[in-house]
């Protein structure tokens, strides 16, 4: 189980690779994801205990040559975040009373918002999409009963909107099956 996630988003792909190497050498962390993202940026996500992730983020920033666009240290990350990032969450027809979708202007804000939504309400986070083929934006999708979905939307909107990074948020009651198939 991942206890802490750390994310660094870089404006330079080359500097991102240098920083990634420094992050992995800084302590005992696991590499969750490292890849290019739109538009010409680089994203690194690591996990581990809080001190190891903190050290990795510090080392990454120190070696990034001033190219860090955004960062996140997320202790006690909700256990639904990583499966949603990997798109491996299973849904049954009973899980699909309502759907919430939150869109953000950055990958890091999408992770932050998804974690807040999961912690605020009894929902199933099933998709967390970070910056690929969406112009550097992020979005996440979740399902549950209408009241829970709305409570999760409210929590994410409060957090991400307060940072000025909210692109949109919607609640869809009783979505058609095709919407879920499109998102998997």
N, C-alpha and C positions, 0 to 999 in steps of 0.2 A: 504494500500500500504506500502510495506517495504521501508524505507528510507535508513537504514544502516544494513548491515550484518556483523557479526563477526564470525570467524572460528578459532578453535583451534584443532590441530591434535596432538595426544599424542602417545608416544611409549608404554605406559602402559594402559591397560584397567581399572585396579583398580584405578590408579591415575586419569584417565580420568573421572571416575564417581565422585570422590571427587571434582575435579575441576569443573565439570558440576554443582554440587550442589552449590558450591561457586559462580559460575557465575549467577545462577538463584536467589541467595540470595542478590547479589550485587546491583541490581537495577531492574527497570521495563523493562525487556526484554521478548521476546517471544522465546520459544524453537522451532526452525525450524526442527532440526534433531539432534539426538544423537544416535550413534550406533558403534558397532565394525566394523572395516574395515580391509581389507587385509593389510599387513600380521601381524596380531596380534596387530593392533593399534586401537585407539578410536578417533572418530570425533564428535565434538560438533559445531553446528551452531545456533546462536541466532540472533534476529533482534530487532530493536527498534530505538529510536533516537540516534544520534551519541554519546552523553555523556553517556547514559545508556549502550550502547554496549561497549564503551571504558572502562567503569568501570567494566563491566562483564569480558572482556578479561583480564584486569589487575588482577582481583580477581582469575580468573581461572589459570593464569600463576603463581601467588603467591602460590596457593594451589596444584600445579601439581607436586611437588617434583622433579623438573628438568626434566620432561618427555615430555615437549613440543617439537614437531618435526617441526611444522610450524604453522604460524598464519596469520590472515588477518583481517584487519579492512577495510571495503569497504563502505564508505559513498556514498550516491546517487547511489546505485546499480541499474542497468538497470532492469525495471519491467519484462523483459522476463526471468530473471535468475531463480527465484523461480518456476514458472510453468514448466520450462524445467527440474529442479531438481525433481519435482514431476511427470514428464512425462505426463502432462495433456494438452499440447499444441496441438491444432487441426490443421491439414493441409488439404488443398484442392488440387486437381490435378493442379490447376493453380499456386500453390506455389512452384512447384517442377522443376524449370528450371535447377538448379544446386544444388549440395550438397557439403558442406564443413565439414571436420572432422579434429579436432585437438586433439592430444593425448599428455598427459603430464605425468611426473613422480610422481606427487603428487595430492591429492585431492584439496588442497588449490590453487595450480597453475592452475588447471582446472577451478575453479570458477573465478579466476582473469582473465584468458584468455577469458572465455566466456563473462564476463562483457565488456572487452575491444573490443571484436569482435562486440558485439551488439551496442556499442557506436560508432564504426567506420563506420558502413555501415547499409543500410536498408536490414536486413536479418530477418529470423524467426528462432530463437533458439528453437529447439524442443526436445533436449535431452542433459542432463548434468548428466553424470554417474560418481560417486565418489567412487573409490577404491574397490568396491565389485566384487569379482571374476575376477579381472584384475591385481592381484599382487600389489595392492596399487596405481596403476596408476589412472588417471582420463581421461575422454574424453568428448567432446561435439560435437554435430552435428547441423547443421543449413542449411537453404535453402534460395534461392532467385535467382535473375538473376546472370549470370556468373560474371559480373563486381563487383557486391556487395559482392558475396561470396568470390571472390579473395581479395577484399579490407579488408574484415573481417579476412580472413586467414592471410594476411600480418600484420594486427594489432596484432593479437594473437601471431603470430610467433615472431614479434619484442619484445613483452613483455615477453612471456614465454621463448623464446630462449635466450633473454638477461639475464635471471636468470639461464640459464643452465638446465632448466627443460622440454624442448621440446623433446618429443619422436617421433613425426611425425605430418605431416599436409598434407592433400590432398584436391584437388578440383575435383569433379566428374561432368562433364557436362552431362545434360540430363540422370540422373540415372534411371535405371529401377525401376518400382513400388515395386518389391520384396525387394530392399534395404530399402525402407521406412518401409515396413511391418516388416522387421527383427529388426528394431530399436525401435519399439513400443511394 
